[in-house]
Amino acid sequence: MGQTSYIDRVRELLPSIRERAAECETLRRLPNETFAAFQEAGLLRCIQPSHWGGDELTPMDFYEGVMEVGTVCPSSAWFLGVVGVHNWQLGLFPEQAQRDVWGEDSSIQISSSYAPTGQVELADNGYGVSGRWFFSSGCDHCNWVFLGGLVPSDNPIPDMRTFLIPRSDYEIIDNWHVSGLAGTGSKIISVENAFVPEHRTHRMTDAYNLDNPGQKINDGALFRLPWACVFNFALVAPAIGAAQGALDTYRSYMQNKIAAIDGAKAADFPPAQRRLAEATAQIDAAKSEMRHSLQSLWEPANAGTAVPLRLRAQARWYAANAVQRSVKAVDLLFEASGGNAIFLDNPMQRYFRDVHAMRAHAFNDPDKAAQTFGYSELHPGKVPPYFDI
């Protein structure tokens, strides 16, 4: 549908998504109307391969749209970011896996849970997979799932893979009663003795080496980017969007408060002015870090050269730091919003709860991300022992 129209399509949906924000939390999943709107507008196709009807735009185009949705409903933005990025990852799988999912309907969606909490056994031409995986965001609206697992091996390097499994082979267990990101429907995926053929697996070593089998048919710069970086920023954009939404809400609140009193008293809010200034600086810095980092990754990928390890480590740190900045901005504004901010009809409490829930994701841990980048600075060319691929 084109680069210039993507953000316009997103913005057309914002009023209705805002109206359904409370319903999204009550349902504890994305409302059917919002999912249908995402599908009809093609929002989940942004970084899907053009080979399968996707827009194949840049990740930054996608994240800009996710941030916009985050300003009105962080849970809906989380769904868009997480489920939308899966359409990019499937483009890294062998062609047959892409055909299995999109061969008859390229609008089919995939949820995920990457922590290897289940069991994987060797089988003829594939693997047997069983167990439970937690936090599968958006699973109610998806027909397939990505599940992380470790293949048994004598190799000292763990054979970590993403296993692609159809809806007929797993059960959704509804445990999603949470205080933050309540509308994401991030429930448990339960699998019992599912067979996964070899072609429905994606090796994380291939992802690390930037040599994925799907690149044989999806050979653009988009599919030469590191998996961890592209996935990580899909978790960052909703947080920045939530912070921007909190800023917009607080600014509007203070403007209305000032308008209700005479001009002489309008200058009696220096703490509010300070909070607005500090929060704006944090949000603008978070956006700048994300854009700068993505541009630094895009340039070598677009030139057909491997993305350097240092830039990948730096991107992981910038991503986590952008979430830190978003949390700080929301905290500044929430603290200044008074008792009214805790009422459930005030969106400020939702931004506060949701951005802290986003920060809790393992990929958004600033301690680990800072160690990753710091190690790469002190030991050029060496892989950090805790490096996320």
Buried (B, 14 or more C-beta within 10 A) or exposed (E): BEEEEBBEBBEEBBEEBBEBBBBBBEBBBBBEEBBEBBBEBBBBBBBBBBBBBBBBBBBBBBBBBBBBBBBBBBBBBBBBBBBBBBBBBBBBBBBEBBBBBBEEEBBBBBBBBBEBBBBBEEBEEBBBBBBBBBBBBBBBBBBBBBBBBBBEEEEEEEBBBBBBBBBEBBEBBEEBEBEBBBBBBBBBBBBEEBBBBBBBBBBBBBBBEBEBBBBEBBEBBBBBBBBBBBBBBBBBBBBBBBBBBBBBBBBEBBEEEBEEEEEEEEEEBEEBEEBBEBBBEBBBBBBEBBBEBBEBBBEBBBEEEBBBBBBBBBBBBBBBBBBBBBBBBBBBBBEBBEEEBEEEEBBBBBBBBBBBBBBEBEBBBBEBBBBBBEBBEEEEEEBBEEBBB
